Amino acid sequence: MKFLELTDEEYQSFIEEGHESAFFQMIQNKKNREMDGQEVKLVGVKDDSDKVIAACLFTLQPTVMGKYFYYSNRGPVLDYHNLDLVKFFFEGLTDYLSKNKCSYVKVDPNWIYKKYDKDVNEKTDYEPKDDVIELLESLGYAHEGFTRGYSKTSQARWMSVLDMSPFNNEQELIKSFDSQRKRNMKKVQKYGVELRLLEVDEIDKFVKLYADTSERQGFFTHPDPKRYFSNFKKAYGDKVLIPYAYIELDKYVANLTSELEDVEGRLVTMQAKENKNDKTLNKIKELEKQVANLTKDLEEAKVIHDKEGNVLDLAAGIYFETPYELVYNSGASTSEYPQFVGPYKMHLEMMKYCIDNNIDRYNFYGVSGDFSEDGEDYGVYRFKRGFNAEIEELVGDFVKVIAPFQHNVYKVKAKLGLNK
C-alpha cells in the first residue's frame, strides 16, 4: 500500500463507487471550496495493484508562521472494519501533514458509531467499533468525545435517517407514517400544494424563506447565505436539488369556489325534501358545516391573494444527492402560513425521488442528540420521528497537533483576538 495525493479523476472514481461518503467528501466540494478561496488537498491510499482503497478531501486554513489547519469534513472515506487500512491511512496522513505545513488537523469521519430505533433505543445488532477509536488515539488523534447539541465549529454528530428500501410506491410510503403525518399529507392534497425544483438564478426564493426560518428558530446562518447556497448549486450541479413548495392561489380560489358551489347545490336539494328523516337531517347539518368551512377557507384565501399575489411561497430545501444517500441539508418554510403544510409536500416528493431513483437512504440530517422533552430541538426530532426516521450516532471529531510550537502560538493569538 502507498499513501499519496490523488488526482481529481482518481478521487472521483473512488467516491462514486458508492462508499459511505458524505456530500462534503464528493469531488464537487473541491470546486465549492475553491470558489470560496480555500485551498484543497485530495489524498488517499492505493493498494499494490494501484487501486484506490481510501480517499479524503481536506480544506486548508492559514494559522500562523506559514502553517495551516487541515480539516476533513466527514472524511476520510475508507473501510473502518479494516483496522490495518485505518492504521496505514492515519500513519501516512501524519507523515504527509508533517511535510506539508500542517499545524493541526481535524477529521470527523462519516462512520456510524451506534444505531438507534425511532424511539432512541439502541440497536443490539449493530456493534460499536471502539477498537477504531482506541487505534486512532494510539496514533495521536485525540477523540473529542461523544458530544450532544449543536456547535459552530463541529458538524452535527447525530443523524435522523429514513430507510427507503422497503417502499415501492407513494402509497406504501405514506402508510408507514404516523397519524399526524398522514393527516398533513391529506392537507397537501386539499390545498393543492405544488412543487418544482429551483435553478440557481431562483435561489432568492429559498433565501427569503431561509431568513424567515433562521430568525424564527434562532439558528446560526452564514453571513452571506445567497452566495453560500448559490455556490453549492454552481459547484455540485445536478447533485444539488432545491425543491420549492408553493400554492397558486388563483387555482386554489377557483377550486374552493367550485367545491363550495357543489356543496351548496347538494344542501339546497336536501333542504327541499318534504319528508326529512333523521338521516336526512344529519346530512343537512353535515352539509351546512361544510358550507361554513369552505366559505371561511375561501374568504381567507382571497385575503391572502390580495396580500401576496398569485404565488404563495411555502417551503424550500437544499438537498445533496450522493452515491450513498439523499441528504436534506437545509430547510426553510413560511412562518405566516403554516396551515398549508408546505414542508410535508417537499419531504413527500423528495422521498418519492428516492424511490424513483433507487436511493435507499433519506437523510433528514442533524439532530442535537438531546431527545428529552426539554431538548433544544425536541420538536424537530418528533417531526422526523413521525416519518419513522431512525437515529444514527456518528463517532465525532478527532484532532492531532502536528506542529506543537506553531499551534501554541496560534492558540495564544486566538485568546488575544489577534487571529484573522
C-alpha positions as CSV (number, residue, x, y, z in Angstrom):
1,M,0.0,0.0,0.0
2,K,1.0,3.6,-0.5
3,F,-0.3,7.0,0.8
4,L,-0.3,9.7,-1.8
5,E,-2.1,12.7,-3.3
6,L,-4.8,11.7,-5.7
7,T,-5.9,13.3,-9.0
8,D,-9.4,14.7,-9.3
9,E,-10.2,11.7,-11.6
10,E,-8.9,9.1,-9.2
11,Y,-10.6,10.7,-6.3
12,Q,-14.0,11.0,-8.0
13,S,-13.9,7.4,-9.3
14,F,-13.4,6.0,-5.8
15,I,-16.1,8.1,-4.2
16,E,-18.6,7.3,-6.9
17,E,-18.2,3.5,-6.3
18,G,-20.9,4.0,-3.6
19,H,-18.9,4.1,-0.4
20,E,-20.5,5.6,2.7
21,S,-19.4,9.0,1.6
22,A,-20.9,12.3,2.8
23,F,-21.6,15.1,0.3
24,F,-18.7,17.1,1.7
25,Q,-16.4,14.4,0.5
26,M,-17.6,14.5,-3.1
27,I,-15.3,15.9,-5.7
28,Q,-17.8,18.7,-6.3
29,N,-16.9,20.1,-2.9
30,K,-13.4,20.8,-4.1
31,K,-14.8,23.3,-6.6
32,N,-17.1,24.6,-3.9
33,R,-14.3,25.3,-1.5
34,E,-12.0,26.8,-4.2
35,M,-14.8,29.1,-5.2
36,D,-14.7,30.3,-1.6
37,G,-11.0,30.9,-1.8
38,Q,-9.9,27.9,0.1
39,E,-7.0,25.5,-0.8
40,V,-8.0,21.9,-1.1
41,K,-5.9,18.7,-1.0
42,L,-7.0,15.2,-2.1
43,V,-5.1,12.3,-0.5
44,G,-5.7,8.6,-0.2
45,V,-4.3,5.1,-0.3
46,K,-3.7,2.8,-3.2
47,D,-3.2,-1.0,-2.9
48,D,-0.4,-3.0,-4.6
49,S,-2.4,-3.1,-7.8
50,D,-2.6,0.7,-7.9
51,K,-6.3,0.7,-6.9
52,V,-7.6,3.5,-4.7
53,I,-8.9,2.0,-1.4
54,A,-9.2,5.1,0.7
55,A,-9.6,8.8,0.0
56,C,-10.0,12.1,1.8
57,L,-10.7,15.7,0.9
58,F,-9.1,18.3,3.1
59,T,-9.5,22.1,3.2
60,L,-6.7,24.2,4.4
61,Q,-7.0,27.4,6.5
62,P,-3.9,29.5,7.4
63,T,-2.9,29.7,11.0
64,V,0.4,31.3,11.9
65,M,4.1,31.1,10.8
66,G,3.2,29.7,7.4
67,K,1.3,26.7,8.8
68,Y,-2.3,25.5,8.1
69,F,-5.2,23.9,9.8
70,Y,-6.2,20.9,7.8
71,Y,-9.9,19.9,8.1
72,S,-11.7,17.0,6.6
73,N,-15.5,17.3,6.8
74,R,-16.8,13.8,7.1
75,G,-13.6,12.1,6.0
76,P,-11.7,10.0,5.4
77,V,-13.7,7.6,3.3
78,L,-12.5,4.1,3.8
79,D,-13.5,0.7,5.3
80,Y,-13.3,1.2,9.1
81,H,-13.7,-2.5,9.7
82,N,-10.2,-3.0,8.1
83,L,-8.0,-1.9,11.0
84,D,-4.8,-2.4,9.0
85,L,-6.1,0.0,6.4
86,V,-7.2,2.5,9.1
87,K,-3.8,2.4,10.7
88,F,-1.9,2.7,7.4
89,F,-4.0,5.7,6.3
90,F,-3.5,7.7,9.5
91,E,0.2,6.9,9.8
92,G,0.6,8.0,6.2
93,L,-1.5,11.1,6.9
94,T,0.6,12.1,9.8
95,D,3.8,11.8,7.7
96,Y,2.2,13.7,4.8
97,L,1.0,16.5,7.1
98,S,4.4,16.9,8.8
99,K,5.9,17.6,5.3
100,N,3.1,19.9,4.1
101,K,3.0,22.8,6.5
102,C,0.3,21.5,8.8
103,S,-0.2,23.0,12.3
104,Y,-3.0,20.7,13.4
105,V,-5.6,18.5,11.8
106,K,-9.3,17.6,12.5
107,V,-11.3,14.8,10.9
108,D,-14.9,13.8,11.7
109,P,-15.5,10.5,9.8
110,N,-18.9,9.7,8.3
111,W,-18.7,6.5,10.4
112,I,-21.7,5.3,12.3
113,Y,-20.7,4.6,15.9
114,K,-24.2,3.4,17.1
115,K,-27.7,3.0,15.7
116,Y,-31.0,3.5,17.4
117,D,-34.6,3.0,16.5
118,K,-37.0,5.9,16.2
119,D,-37.6,6.0,20.0
120,V,-33.8,6.1,20.6
121,N,-33.5,2.6,21.8
122,E,-30.0,1.3,20.9
123,K,-30.0,-1.4,18.3
124,T,-28.3,-4.6,19.6
125,D,-27.5,-5.9,16.1
126,Y,-25.0,-3.1,15.4
127,E,-21.8,-3.3,17.4
128,P,-19.9,0.0,18.1
129,K,-16.3,-0.1,16.9
130,D,-14.5,1.1,20.0
131,D,-11.3,-0.5,18.7
132,V,-11.1,2.1,15.9
133,I,-11.3,4.9,18.5
134,E,-8.6,3.2,20.5
135,L,-6.4,2.8,17.4
136,L,-6.7,6.5,16.3
137,E,-5.9,7.7,19.8
138,S,-2.9,5.4,19.9
139,L,-1.7,7.2,16.8
140,G,-2.1,10.6,18.5
141,Y,-5.6,11.5,17.1
142,A,-7.5,12.6,20.2
143,H,-11.2,11.8,20.3
144,E,-13.2,15.0,21.2
145,G,-15.9,13.0,22.9
146,F,-19.4,11.8,22.4
147,T,-20.9,15.3,22.3
148,R,-24.5,16.4,22.1
149,G,-26.0,19.7,20.9
150,Y,-25.0,21.9,18.0
151,S,-21.7,23.8,17.5
152,K,-20.4,26.4,15.2
153,T,-17.1,24.6,15.0
154,S,-18.2,21.0,14.5
155,Q,-20.7,19.1,12.3
156,A,-23.8,17.6,13.8
157,R,-22.9,14.2,15.3
158,W,-26.4,12.8,15.4
159,M,-28.3,12.0,12.2
160,S,-32.0,11.2,11.6
161,V,-32.3,8.7,8.7
162,L,-35.2,7.0,7.0
163,D,-34.6,3.7,5.3
164,M,-36.3,3.9,1.9
165,S,-35.5,0.4,0.8
166,P,-38.9,-1.2,1.9
167,F,-41.0,1.2,-0.2
168,N,-42.0,0.6,-3.8
169,N,-44.5,3.5,-4.2
170,E,-46.1,6.5,-2.6
171,Q,-48.9,4.6,-1.0
172,E,-46.6,2.2,0.8
173,L,-44.6,5.2,2.0
174,I,-47.5,7.2,3.4
175,K,-48.9,4.1,5.1
176,S,-45.7,3.9,7.2
177,F,-46.1,7.5,8.6
178,D,-47.7,8.3,12.0
179,S,-51.3,9.6,12.1
180,Q,-50.3,13.3,12.1
181,R,-48.0,12.9,9.1
182,K,-50.9,11.1,7.3
183,R,-53.4,13.9,8.1
184,N,-51.0,16.5,6.8
185,M,-50.4,14.6,3.6
186,K,-54.2,14.8,3.1
187,K,-54.0,18.6,3.7
188,V,-51.3,18.8,1.0
189,Q,-53.8,17.4,-1.5
190,K,-56.7,19.5,-0.1
191,Y,-54.8,22.8,-0.6
192,G,-53.3,21.8,-3.9
193,V,-49.7,22.4,-2.8
194,E,-47.3,22.1,-5.8
195,L,-43.6,21.5,-6.0
196,R,-40.8,22.2,-8.5
197,L,-37.0,22.3,-8.5
198,L,-35.4,25.8,-8.4
199,E,-32.4,26.7,-10.6
200,V,-29.5,28.8,-9.2
201,D,-30.9,32.1,-10.6
202,E,-34.1,31.5,-8.5
203,I,-32.2,31.0,-5.2
204,D,-33.8,34.2,-3.7
205,K,-37.0,32.2,-3.2
206,F,-35.1,29.8,-0.9
207,V,-33.0,32.5,0.8
208,K,-36.2,34.6,1.7
209,L,-37.7,31.6,3.4
210,Y,-34.4,30.6,5.0
211,A,-34.1,34.1,6.5
212,D,-37.6,33.8,8.0
213,T,-36.8,30.4,9.4
214,S,-33.5,31.3,10.9
215,E,-35.0,34.4,12.6
216,R,-37.9,32.3,14.0
217,Q,-35.7,29.4,15.2
218,G,-32.6,31.4,16.1
219,F,-30.1,29.1,14.4
220,F,-26.7,30.1,13.1
221,T,-26.6,31.2,9.5
222,H,-23.9,32.0,7.0
223,P,-23.2,35.8,6.8
224,D,-24.0,35.7,3.0
225,P,-26.5,32.9,2.6
226,K,-27.3,33.7,-1.1
227,R,-23.7,33.3,-2.2
228,Y,-23.2,30.3,0.2
229,F,-26.1,28.3,-1.2
230,S,-25.6,29.5,-4.8
231,N,-22.1,28.2,-4.7
232,F,-23.4,24.7,-3.7
233,K,-25.6,24.6,-6.8
234,K,-22.9,26.0,-9.1
235,A,-20.3,23.5,-7.8
236,Y,-22.5,20.4,-7.4
237,G,-24.7,21.0,-10.4
238,D,-27.5,18.4,-10.6
239,K,-26.2,16.7,-7.4
240,V,-27.8,19.6,-5.5
241,L,-31.6,19.7,-5.6
242,I,-33.6,22.8,-4.4
243,P,-37.3,21.7,-4.1
244,Y,-39.7,24.6,-3.7
245,A,-43.3,24.1,-2.4
246,Y,-45.9,26.7,-3.3
247,I,-49.6,27.3,-3.9
248,E,-51.1,29.1,-6.9
249,L,-53.8,31.0,-5.2
250,D,-55.8,31.5,-8.4
251,K,-56.2,27.8,-8.7
252,Y,-56.8,27.3,-5.0
253,V,-59.6,30.0,-5.0
254,A,-61.1,28.5,-8.2
255,N,-61.2,25.0,-6.7
256,L,-62.7,26.3,-3.4
257,T,-65.4,28.2,-5.3
258,S,-66.3,25.2,-7.4
259,E,-66.4,22.9,-4.3
260,L,-68.5,25.4,-2.4
261,E,-71.0,25.7,-5.3
262,D,-71.3,21.9,-5.4
263,V,-71.9,21.6,-1.7
264,E,-74.4,24.4,-1.7
265,G,-76.3,22.8,-4.5
266,R,-76.5,19.5,-2.6
267,L,-77.6,21.3,0.5
268,V,-80.4,23.1,-1.4
269,T,-81.5,19.7,-2.7
270,M,-81.6,18.1,0.7
271,Q,-83.4,21.0,2.3
272,A,-86.1,20.8,-0.5
273,K,-87.1,17.4,0.5
274,E,-90.6,17.4,2.1
275,N,-90.2,14.3,4.4
276,K,-86.9,14.6,6.2
277,N,-86.0,11.6,8.4
278,D,-83.1,11.6,10.9
279,K,-80.6,10.6,8.2
280,T,-81.6,13.5,6.0
281,L,-81.4,16.0,8.9
282,N,-78.0,14.8,9.9
283,K,-76.8,15.1,6.3
284,I,-78.2,18.6,6.2
285,K,-76.2,19.5,9.3
286,E,-73.1,18.0,7.8
287,L,-73.5,19.9,4.5
288,E,-74.1,23.2,6.4
289,K,-70.9,22.6,8.3
290,Q,-69.1,22.0,5.1
291,V,-70.5,25.2,3.6
292,A,-69.4,27.2,6.6
293,N,-65.9,25.8,6.5
294,L,-65.5,26.3,2.7
295,T,-66.8,29.8,3.0
296,K,-64.3,30.6,5.7
297,D,-61.4,29.0,3.7
298,L,-62.5,30.9,0.5
299,E,-62.6,34.3,2.4
300,E,-59.2,33.6,3.9
301,A,-57.7,32.6,0.5
302,K,-59.0,35.8,-1.1
303,V,-57.4,37.9,1.7
304,I,-54.1,36.1,1.2
305,H,-54.3,36.5,-2.5
306,D,-54.9,40.3,-2.2
307,K,-51.8,40.5,0.1
308,E,-49.4,38.1,-1.5
309,G,-50.4,37.8,-5.2
310,N,-51.0,34.6,-7.0
311,V,-48.0,32.5,-5.9
312,L,-47.5,31.8,-2.2
313,D,-44.1,30.6,-1.2
314,L,-44.4,27.8,1.4
315,A,-41.2,25.9,1.8
316,A,-37.9,25.1,0.2
317,G,-34.8,23.0,0.9
318,I,-31.2,22.2,-0.1
319,Y,-30.6,18.6,-0.9
320,F,-27.4,16.7,-1.8
321,E,-27.6,13.5,-3.9
322,T,-24.6,11.3,-3.2
323,P,-23.9,7.7,-4.4
324,Y,-24.9,6.7,-0.9
325,E,-28.0,8.7,0.1
326,L,-30.2,11.8,-0.4
327,V,-29.4,14.4,2.3
328,Y,-31.8,17.1,3.5
329,N,-29.1,19.6,4.4
330,S,-31.1,22.8,4.9
331,G,-34.7,23.6,5.1
332,A,-36.9,26.7,5.2
333,S,-40.6,27.4,5.5
334,T,-43.0,30.3,5.9
335,S,-44.0,31.2,9.4
336,E,-47.1,33.2,8.3
337,Y,-48.9,30.4,6.5
338,P,-48.0,27.1,8.3
339,Q,-51.6,25.8,7.7
340,F,-50.7,25.0,4.1
341,V,-48.1,22.4,5.3
342,G,-45.5,23.2,2.6
343,P,-42.7,21.2,4.2
344,Y,-44.8,18.0,4.0
345,K,-45.2,18.3,0.3
346,M,-41.4,18.9,0.0
347,H,-40.5,15.8,2.0
348,L,-43.0,13.6,0.3
349,E,-41.8,14.5,-3.2
350,M,-38.2,14.1,-2.3
351,M,-38.9,10.7,-0.7
352,K,-40.6,9.7,-3.9
353,Y,-37.5,10.9,-5.7
354,C,-35.6,8.3,-3.7
355,I,-38.0,5.6,-4.7
356,D,-37.8,6.5,-8.4
357,N,-34.0,6.7,-8.3
358,N,-33.3,3.6,-6.2
359,I,-31.8,5.7,-3.3
360,D,-32.1,3.7,-0.1
361,R,-31.3,6.4,2.5
362,Y,-33.3,9.6,3.1
363,N,-31.1,11.5,5.5
364,F,-33.0,14.2,7.4
365,Y,-29.6,15.3,8.6
366,G,-28.7,16.6,12.1
367,V,-30.5,16.4,15.4
368,S,-28.9,17.6,18.7
369,G,-28.7,14.3,20.4
370,D,-30.8,15.6,23.4
371,F,-34.0,13.6,23.0
372,S,-35.7,14.8,26.2
373,E,-38.8,17.0,26.0
374,D,-36.6,19.9,27.2
375,G,-34.1,19.4,24.3
376,E,-33.5,22.4,22.1
377,D,-34.8,20.7,19.0
378,Y,-37.3,18.2,20.5
379,G,-39.9,19.3,18.1
380,V,-37.6,18.7,15.2
381,Y,-36.9,15.2,16.4
382,R,-40.6,14.5,16.8
383,F,-41.3,15.8,13.3
384,K,-38.7,13.5,11.8
385,R,-39.7,10.6,14.1
386,G,-43.2,10.9,12.6
387,F,-41.9,9.7,9.3
388,N,-40.3,6.7,11.1
389,A,-36.8,8.1,10.7
390,E,-34.3,6.3,13.0
391,I,-31.2,7.7,14.8
392,E,-27.6,7.3,13.9
393,E,-24.8,8.4,16.1
394,L,-21.6,9.3,14.3
395,V,-18.2,8.8,16.0
396,G,-17.3,12.5,16.3
397,D,-14.2,14.6,15.9
398,F,-10.5,13.6,16.1
399,V,-7.8,16.2,16.4
400,K,-4.0,15.8,16.2
401,V,-1.4,18.6,16.6
402,I,1.4,18.2,14.1
403,A,3.5,21.3,14.8
404,P,3.2,22.0,18.6
405,F,5.1,25.2,18.8
406,Q,3.2,26.9,16.0
407,H,-0.1,25.6,17.3
408,N,0.5,27.0,20.7
409,V,1.4,30.4,19.2
410,Y,-1.9,30.2,17.2
411,K,-3.9,29.4,20.4
412,V,-2.3,32.3,22.3
413,K,-3.1,34.7,19.5
414,A,-6.7,33.3,19.4
415,K,-7.2,34.1,23.1
416,L,-5.9,37.6,22.5
417,G,-8.2,38.1,19.5
418,L,-5.3,38.5,17.1
419,N,-6.1,35.8,14.6
420,K,-8.0,37.0,11.5
